[in-house]
């Protein structure tokens, strides 16, 4: 019987120092995986996540890499392979926002968001897939967003990148399925993270009114879905988008 255990597996979580990434790294560790915690600028926070994982009894290491740069994404994968000897699970979670109305959006704001959110997933997946194809086993989970499904005023760059992740997920799932590699996406709604903490209370209240469950989600509620998709319980699921939004997009 398939179980949601990841003993002996090694995972990379990009953007793993806080928010959904941190919750995912910890959830994977609790399920038995060893974890590489990727970060760009928050070394102390990444090291704190590593310490927490080690407290759970799993191995972990922090690795700085800007995943929007192909060379650094490849170095991240090489670090995981060199440190733990294998790579089984890739969670493409790294993401940024640079909000602004279309007519005022700067080229650099478009490029930065697409670069991290979409090209970063491409860079890491291409690098990780080589090891997974050789092993003939792998789990790739891409973090999209409900904004990639519905769009949102002032977030043309973010919506385009997150929608792109969905198409990317489906294409790569077709390419890698014959190698026993599944590729899926999760699309969180409004989750309690730094991204949502700065919203005015009036905006938060209007958003909560649109959510069937009447509240924002917790990072752990997204992380649990990622662990499921990484486990053998989800071995016949690929190319899918799991929406985790409390019923907002019903």
Secondary structure, DSSP 8 states (H G I E B T S, - for coil): ---S--TT-EEEETTTTSHHHHHHHHHHHHTT-EEEEEESS-HHHHHHHHHHHHHHT--EEEEE--TTSHHHHHHHHHHHHHHHS---EEEE-------B-GGG--HHHHHHHHIIIIIHHHHHHHHHHHHHHHHT-EEEEEE--THHHH--TTBHHHHHHHHHHHHHHHHHHHHHGGGTEEEEEEEE-SBSSHHHHTS-HHHHHHHHHHSTTSS-B-HHHHHHHHHHHHSGGGTT--S-EEEESTTTT-
